[in-house]
Amino acid sequence: MELLDRTQLTDFSRRDFLRLSGASLLGLFSLPLLRWRAGRSLQAPELPYGRVIDDDVPFYDRPSFSGNLINYYWKDLVKPITGVTLGDDHPAYNRVWYEMNGEGFVHSGSVQPVDVRLNPVVTEFPVDGILGEVTVPFTDAVWSPLRPNFVAYRYIYGTTYWVTGAVRDETGQLWYRTPDDQKGFLYYVKAEHIHIYTPAEVAQISPEVPARQKRLEVRLAEQVVIAYEGERVIFMSKCATGASFSTGDFSTPTGYFRIRHKRPSRHMAGGNLASPAGYDLPGVPWVCTFTESGISFHGTFWHNDFGKPRSHGCINLTSQAARWVYRWSHPFVPLELETLFDETGTRGTGIDII
């Protein structure tokens, strides 16, 4: 479990949370699981398949890194998740393991839960485009529908893109046009692999609550994001904040901030891709930026290992949690806008990073 929402937090006030130690705070994420011992089955995830995230991922005969190694899975292999289990105490921040297709156990940090959902196609778009989300484990974005073997990027489940039109290839296959917001190129992706959002799906959460009563708190020691409406805690999620790498210290800064810039999709890239600090990530979803240097809350698809620092300063969340923060926080972004700045920085939701 990576997040707790209002349905599980109705009895908690800010004062209740301040009384909790770091260990017990993280323990809230295991409240439904406390009756289980290591090696016992947990509730299956909502998403039925797992996409292997890393280049080669070991799987074992039991949910432990000290188990017997069976073999390796390779990147982007998709298998059914047939079980979810608590492993031993290592690593303590994430003890969840997935049983993959009944073949063995993989630590959840290296597997992205995904679905396979095809979508009705859309042929008419607003002048400025509209938001779409990938709903299959992955799909290849190509330079031209007439040359589908020339791949520009692989779009991953849960990533989001601005869609500005549709074209058909020689076989009648419909492809959506997705402009790259960083490089300016046009890529094309099979239309049925993209869900086109409706206004209701990105409508603001708790619109009746004044902006000044909404606040986010990021606890770096516990790697947790908490949302408050007044003194009431309504949302909580594990996260992964900035870390130190061999190329430098990218720790998330502490202090008080306000969300200044939001966009539902962003191509993030930086550094030398040959180094550990290099990255090139199209379609990063639900971006809420709060510093001039670009540090943000956003969804994450390149790992599923929340609870320890591992980012370049940003606050990594699951795509589900990032979408919640994006919809709940101010300034609110209507679906028809690709990006929104709050020039004054005064209307955005306040953030305490401690």
C-alpha positions as CSV (number, residue, x, y, z in Angstrom):
1,M,0.0,0.0,0.0
2,E,1.5,3.3,-1.1
3,L,-1.2,5.8,-0.1
4,L,-4.0,6.3,2.4
5,D,-6.9,8.6,1.5
6,R,-9.8,10.2,3.3
7,T,-11.6,6.9,3.8
8,Q,-8.8,5.5,5.9
9,L,-7.9,8.8,7.7
10,T,-11.2,10.2,8.9
11,D,-10.2,9.8,12.6
12,F,-6.8,11.5,12.3
13,S,-6.1,15.1,13.1
14,R,-2.8,17.0,12.6
15,R,-2.2,16.7,16.4
16,D,-2.6,12.9,16.1
17,F,0.1,12.7,13.4
18,L,2.5,15.0,15.3
19,R,2.4,12.5,18.2
20,L,3.5,9.6,16.0
21,S,7.1,8.7,15.7
22,G,8.7,8.1,12.3
23,A,8.5,4.3,12.7
24,S,4.8,4.3,13.6
25,L,4.0,6.9,10.9
26,L,5.3,4.6,8.2
27,G,3.5,1.8,10.0
28,L,0.2,3.4,9.1
29,F,0.7,2.1,5.6
30,S,0.6,-1.4,7.0
31,L,-2.5,-1.0,9.1
32,P,-4.6,-3.4,6.9
33,L,-1.6,-5.8,6.8
34,L,-0.6,-6.1,10.4
35,R,-2.3,-9.4,10.9
36,W,0.0,-11.0,8.3
37,R,3.4,-12.4,9.0
38,A,6.3,-12.5,6.6
39,G,5.6,-14.9,3.8
40,R,1.9,-14.7,4.1
41,S,-0.3,-13.6,1.2
42,L,-1.7,-10.0,1.1
43,Q,-4.6,-8.6,-0.9
44,A,-3.9,-8.7,-4.6
45,P,-3.1,-5.4,-6.3
46,E,-5.8,-3.6,-8.3
47,L,-3.6,-3.9,-11.5
48,P,-3.3,-7.5,-12.6
49,Y,0.1,-7.5,-14.4
50,G,3.6,-6.5,-13.6
51,R,6.1,-4.8,-16.0
52,V,9.7,-5.4,-15.1
53,I,11.4,-2.0,-14.7
54,D,15.1,-2.8,-14.6
55,D,17.4,-4.4,-17.2
56,D,17.6,-7.7,-15.3
57,V,15.7,-8.5,-12.2
58,P,16.3,-11.6,-10.1
59,F,13.4,-13.8,-8.9
60,Y,13.6,-16.2,-6.0
61,D,11.9,-19.2,-4.6
62,R,10.6,-17.2,-1.6
63,P,10.1,-13.5,-0.9
64,S,13.6,-12.7,0.3
65,F,16.9,-11.6,-1.1
66,S,18.4,-14.5,0.8
67,G,16.1,-17.0,-1.0
68,N,17.4,-19.3,-3.7
69,L,17.8,-17.5,-7.0
70,I,15.7,-19.1,-9.8
71,N,16.5,-16.9,-12.7
72,Y,16.2,-13.3,-14.1
73,Y,13.5,-11.3,-15.7
74,W,14.4,-8.7,-18.3
75,K,13.2,-5.1,-18.8
76,D,9.7,-4.6,-20.1
77,L,8.7,-8.3,-19.7
78,V,5.1,-8.4,-18.6
79,K,3.8,-11.2,-16.3
80,P,0.6,-11.7,-14.3
81,I,1.0,-10.8,-10.6
82,T,-0.4,-13.9,-9.0
83,G,0.3,-13.0,-5.4
84,V,1.5,-10.2,-3.1
85,T,3.5,-11.0,0.0
86,L,5.4,-9.4,2.9
87,G,9.0,-10.5,2.9
88,D,11.5,-10.4,5.7
89,D,12.9,-7.2,7.2
90,H,15.2,-6.3,4.4
91,P,14.7,-3.7,3.0
92,A,12.7,-2.4,6.0
93,Y,11.2,0.5,4.1
94,N,9.6,-1.7,1.5
95,R,8.9,-5.3,2.4
96,V,6.4,-6.0,-0.4
97,W,7.1,-8.8,-2.9
98,Y,5.2,-9.9,-6.0
99,E,4.7,-13.5,-7.1
100,M,5.0,-13.4,-10.8
101,N,2.9,-15.9,-12.8
102,G,3.5,-18.5,-10.1
103,E,7.1,-18.8,-11.1
104,G,8.9,-17.0,-8.2
105,F,9.0,-13.9,-6.1
106,V,10.3,-10.4,-7.2
107,H,10.8,-7.4,-4.9
108,S,8.1,-4.9,-5.7
109,G,10.6,-2.0,-6.2
110,S,11.6,-3.5,-9.6
111,V,8.0,-4.2,-10.9
112,Q,5.4,-1.7,-12.1
113,P,1.8,-2.9,-11.6
114,V,0.1,-2.4,-15.0
115,D,-3.1,-3.2,-16.9
116,V,-3.9,-4.0,-20.5
117,R,-6.8,-1.8,-21.5
118,L,-7.7,-0.8,-25.1
119,N,-9.7,2.4,-25.6
120,P,-12.3,3.7,-28.0
121,V,-10.6,6.0,-30.5
122,V,-11.2,9.7,-30.9
123,T,-11.0,11.5,-34.2
124,E,-11.9,15.1,-33.3
125,F,-9.8,17.2,-30.9
126,P,-9.9,20.7,-29.5
127,V,-7.7,23.2,-31.4
128,D,-5.1,23.1,-28.7
129,G,-5.3,19.3,-28.1
130,I,-6.2,17.3,-25.1
131,L,-4.6,15.0,-22.4
132,G,-4.2,11.3,-22.9
133,E,-2.7,8.5,-20.8
134,V,-1.1,5.2,-21.8
135,T,-3.3,2.2,-20.6
136,V,-1.2,-0.7,-21.8
137,P,2.1,-1.9,-20.2
138,F,4.0,0.0,-22.9
139,T,3.6,1.2,-26.5
140,D,6.2,2.5,-29.0
141,A,5.9,6.1,-30.2
142,V,7.2,6.3,-33.8
143,W,8.5,9.1,-36.0
144,S,5.9,8.4,-38.7
145,P,2.9,6.1,-39.0
146,L,4.2,5.2,-42.4
147,R,7.4,3.9,-40.9
148,P,6.3,2.2,-37.7
149,N,9.6,0.4,-37.2
150,F,11.4,3.7,-36.5
151,V,10.8,4.1,-32.8
152,A,11.5,7.4,-31.1
153,Y,10.5,6.5,-27.5
154,R,8.8,3.8,-25.6
155,Y,5.7,5.2,-23.8
156,I,5.1,3.4,-20.5
157,Y,1.9,2.6,-18.6
158,G,0.5,5.6,-16.7
159,T,2.5,8.2,-18.6
160,T,0.6,11.1,-20.0
161,Y,0.8,13.1,-23.3
162,W,-0.8,16.0,-25.0
163,V,-2.7,14.7,-28.1
164,T,-3.3,17.1,-30.9
165,G,-4.7,15.0,-33.7
166,A,-5.1,11.6,-35.3
167,V,-4.0,10.1,-38.7
168,R,-4.4,6.8,-40.3
169,D,-1.7,4.7,-41.9
170,E,-2.0,2.6,-45.1
171,T,-3.7,-0.2,-43.2
172,G,-6.3,2.0,-41.6
173,Q,-4.7,1.9,-38.2
174,L,-5.4,5.2,-36.3
175,W,-2.4,6.9,-34.7
176,Y,-2.5,9.8,-32.2
177,R,-0.1,12.7,-32.8
178,T,1.8,13.7,-29.6
179,P,4.1,16.7,-29.7
180,D,7.2,16.5,-27.5
181,D,7.0,19.4,-25.0
182,Q,10.8,19.4,-24.6
183,K,12.3,18.7,-28.0
184,G,9.5,20.0,-30.3
185,F,9.3,16.9,-32.4
186,L,6.1,15.1,-33.3
187,Y,5.7,11.4,-32.4
188,Y,2.8,9.0,-33.2
189,V,1.3,6.3,-31.0
190,K,-1.4,3.7,-31.7
191,A,-4.7,5.3,-30.7
192,E,-6.3,2.4,-28.8
193,H,-3.4,2.4,-26.4
194,I,-4.2,6.0,-25.2
195,H,-7.1,6.9,-23.0
196,I,-8.4,10.5,-23.7
197,Y,-9.3,12.2,-20.5
198,T,-12.7,13.9,-19.8
199,P,-13.1,17.0,-17.6
200,A,-14.7,15.0,-14.8
201,E,-11.6,12.8,-14.5
202,V,-9.4,15.8,-13.7
203,A,-12.0,17.8,-11.8
204,Q,-10.7,19.5,-8.6
205,I,-10.9,17.5,-5.4
206,S,-12.5,19.3,-2.4
207,P,-13.4,22.5,-4.4
208,E,-15.4,23.7,-1.5
209,V,-12.3,24.0,0.7
210,P,-10.6,27.4,0.5
211,A,-7.1,27.3,-0.9
212,R,-5.6,28.8,2.3
213,Q,-6.9,25.7,4.2
214,K,-5.1,23.2,2.0
215,R,-1.5,22.3,2.9
216,L,1.0,19.6,2.0
217,E,3.7,18.3,4.3
218,V,6.7,16.4,3.2
219,R,8.6,14.5,5.9
220,L,12.0,13.7,4.6
221,A,13.0,11.4,7.4
222,E,9.9,9.2,7.0
223,Q,9.6,9.7,3.2
224,V,5.9,10.6,3.5
225,V,3.6,13.2,1.9
226,I,0.6,14.3,4.0
227,A,-2.2,16.5,2.8
228,Y,-4.3,18.6,5.3
229,E,-7.5,20.5,5.0
230,G,-7.3,22.8,8.0
231,E,-6.1,20.5,10.8
232,R,-7.6,17.3,9.3
233,V,-5.4,14.8,7.5
234,I,-7.1,13.6,4.4
235,F,-4.4,12.0,2.4
236,M,-1.0,10.3,2.9
237,S,1.4,8.6,0.6
238,K,4.9,7.2,0.6
239,C,7.3,9.0,-1.6
240,A,10.9,9.1,-2.8
241,T,12.7,12.4,-2.4
242,G,16.1,13.8,-3.5
243,A,19.3,11.7,-2.9
244,S,23.0,12.0,-3.2
245,F,24.7,10.4,-6.2
246,S,28.3,10.0,-7.3
247,T,27.8,13.1,-9.5
248,G,26.4,15.3,-6.7
249,D,24.0,16.0,-3.9
250,F,20.4,16.3,-5.1
251,S,18.7,16.3,-1.8
252,T,15.2,17.9,-1.7
253,P,15.5,21.4,0.0
254,T,13.7,22.0,3.3
255,G,11.5,25.0,4.0
256,Y,8.2,26.5,3.1
257,F,7.1,26.7,-0.6
258,R,4.0,27.2,-2.8
259,I,3.0,25.4,-5.9
260,R,3.8,27.8,-8.8
261,H,3.5,25.8,-12.0
262,K,1.4,22.7,-13.0
263,R,1.2,20.6,-16.1
264,P,-0.3,17.2,-16.5
265,S,2.6,15.9,-18.7
266,R,6.3,16.7,-18.9
267,H,9.3,15.3,-20.8
268,M,12.0,15.4,-18.2
269,A,15.6,15.0,-19.2
270,G,19.0,15.9,-17.8
271,G,22.6,14.9,-17.4
272,N,24.7,12.5,-19.4
273,L,22.7,9.3,-20.1
274,A,25.8,7.3,-19.7
275,S,26.2,8.4,-16.1
276,P,24.1,7.2,-13.1
277,A,22.6,10.7,-12.8
278,G,21.4,11.0,-16.5
279,Y,17.8,10.6,-17.3
280,D,15.4,11.0,-20.3
281,L,11.8,10.4,-19.3
282,P,8.9,11.4,-21.7
283,G,5.4,11.7,-20.3
284,V,6.1,12.2,-16.6
285,P,2.6,12.6,-15.3
286,W,0.9,15.1,-13.0
287,V,3.7,17.6,-12.4
288,C,3.3,20.3,-9.6
289,T,6.4,22.5,-9.5
290,F,7.3,24.6,-6.4
291,T,10.8,26.0,-7.0
292,E,12.3,28.1,-9.7
293,S,14.8,25.3,-10.4
294,G,11.9,22.9,-11.3
295,I,11.6,20.7,-8.2
296,S,8.2,19.1,-8.3
297,F,5.8,16.5,-7.1
298,H,5.2,14.1,-10.0
299,G,4.2,10.5,-10.9
300,T,6.9,7.9,-11.4
301,F,7.2,4.9,-13.7
302,W,10.9,4.1,-13.6
303,H,10.8,2.6,-10.1
304,N,8.2,1.3,-7.6
305,D,10.5,1.6,-4.6
306,F,9.0,4.4,-2.4
307,G,10.1,5.0,1.1
308,K,13.8,6.0,0.5
309,P,15.5,9.0,-1.2
310,R,16.3,8.3,-4.8
311,S,15.4,11.2,-7.0
312,H,17.2,14.3,-8.4
313,G,15.4,16.5,-5.9
314,C,11.8,16.0,-7.0
315,I,9.2,14.2,-4.9
316,N,8.5,11.0,-6.6
317,L,5.0,9.5,-6.1
318,T,3.0,6.7,-7.7
319,S,1.0,8.0,-10.6
320,Q,-2.2,7.5,-8.6
321,A,-0.9,9.6,-5.7
322,A,0.5,12.3,-8.0
323,R,-2.8,12.6,-9.8
324,W,-4.6,13.1,-6.5
325,V,-2.1,15.8,-5.4
326,Y,-2.5,17.5,-8.9
327,R,-6.3,17.5,-8.7
328,W,-6.6,18.6,-5.1
329,S,-3.9,21.3,-4.9
330,H,-4.1,24.9,-6.1
331,P,-3.8,26.5,-8.6
332,F,-6.4,24.3,-10.3
333,V,-5.7,23.4,-14.0
334,P,-8.7,22.9,-16.3
335,L,-8.4,20.0,-18.7
336,E,-8.1,22.3,-21.7
337,L,-4.9,23.8,-20.5
338,E,-1.6,22.1,-21.2
339,T,0.2,24.2,-18.5
340,L,-0.6,26.8,-15.9
341,F,1.7,29.3,-14.1
342,D,0.9,31.2,-10.9
343,E,3.1,34.2,-11.6
344,T,2.8,35.6,-8.1
345,G,3.3,32.3,-6.3
346,T,0.6,33.3,-3.8
347,R,-2.4,31.3,-4.9
348,G,-0.6,27.9,-4.9
349,T,-1.0,25.3,-2.2
350,G,1.5,25.7,0.6
351,I,4.1,23.0,1.2
352,D,6.2,22.4,4.3
353,I,9.2,20.2,3.7
354,I,10.8,19.1,7.0
